[in-house]
Amino acid sequence: MMKKIILPLLLVMSAIIPLAAQEAPLELSWDDCVREALAGNPALKAKKLAIDQSRYLYLSSYNSFLPINISHSVSLSRSGGSDISPSNKWDLGFSVSAIEPLFDLKTISAIKSSKISYEKAAADYRDESASLRQTLYSAFVGLLVAQEKVRVQTKITAMRKENAALIKLKYDSGMESRGNMMYASALAELARSDAQKAERSLNMARRNLLGNMGSSEYRPVIAKAELQSPEYDFKAEDIRAALENIPQVISFEKSVESTKQRLLSTKYDMFPTLNASQSIGWSGPSEFPSKRNWSMGLNLNLPLLVNGITSYSNNTSAAKVALKSAEESLRGLKVSLENGIISAYDDFLNARDTAASNVNVVKANEERYKESQIQYMAGKISFIDLANVEQGMVDNQLNQLQFLQNANTKKIALENLLGVGLEN
């Protein structure tokens, strides 16, 4: 009989224990999230690949000065005529040739443009990294807040459930009104509903964090950190120097440099070019031909009129205007960023001070609620007074979570404007 009871229990336990282990939430620190995002976020990986692409194109542009061509040809023809018997003819050839620009400013400009594109791709990657850091950290803090809300709402649910039971006993004994009994029961039901909403919000916060890390599959995770008011030391007088290291500014400066190179390239249409060419080759009817031929030469090109009478002047003027427009846009970006950074720092200070100053208010409300419970049990205050104090405590605790979240997101928004990336 004991075997019949114990064996099924062991089977059930053996099935439950692996399932529980499988569903255990995985703890993730901020560093863990950064590592996963660097390895798995598709947008960041795309920017990284864009750097590689630009580097290959930049290296390939140097072939303008190394234009060596090697070719091997094989041909077969059959011919004949009315008085000629048909016959086959094989031609096998091998040749090496090169055309080297000795003086070609337009080619040099094209190489410089490729280098600028490569450098701009690196700046764009840093900008994407800073943007991802903001969204990832906001999601991380959002998960911390969601976890804390579940804890707070669970505590509130238990507290209101106890209050409802107490008021029900007092109502049954004729010491409390029916309306207060119903109100206490409704508050308990509302707390239970809020706790369920907090659980759903927790799952949404987990999905948001996993999505920003680049994970397509849901898994239960826990943000491992302490939710607290952050600090950030920033000196407004250093903002001008900081602007020069912001990836967004660097990327725009590379765009200005690229526009400048387009202007120079347009001007170079009227510059002379000097090219050297040389070739050597062998041809003949056998696999290893013995007939050799070679050539060497210089080519000087002096353009007098390119693409029409007004093409050069109009294209040059258009390129100059484009450069001025890009320079003004860059100046506007720096002004906008400077003002935005100062405003973001002030917003952060306001949010931080709000969260810090509300800590004592939370403690005071908790103490007031304890005192009100004692006063209510002693019959010195009504249930409505107790409920109002309780609601004030609950609202303040939830507001504190929002204040802390706001302070952290304001800090990360400031760091995003300053170009702080995931690697930092």
Secondary structure, 3 states (H helix, E strand, C coil): CHHHHHHHHHHHHHHHHHHHHHHCCEEECHHHHHHHHHHHCHHHHHHHHHHHHHHHHHHHHHHHHCCEEEEEEEEEEEECCCCCCCEEEEEEEEEEEEEEEEECHHHHHHHHHHHHHHHHHHHHHHHHHHHHHHHHHHHHHHHHHHHHHHHHHHHHHHHHHHHHHHHHHHHHCCCCCHHHHHHHHHHHHHHHHHHHHHHHHHHHHHHHHHHHHCCCCCCCEEECCCCCCCCCCCCHHHHHHHHCCCHHHHHHHHHHHHHHHHHHHHHHHHCCEEEEEEEEEEEECCCCCCEEEEEEEEEEECCCCCCCCCHHHHHHHHHHHHHHHHHHHHHHHHHHHHHHHHHHHHHHHHHHHHHHHHHHHHHHHHHHHHHHHHHHHCCCCCHHHHHHHHHHHHHHHHHHHHHHHHHHHHHHHHHHHCCCCCCC
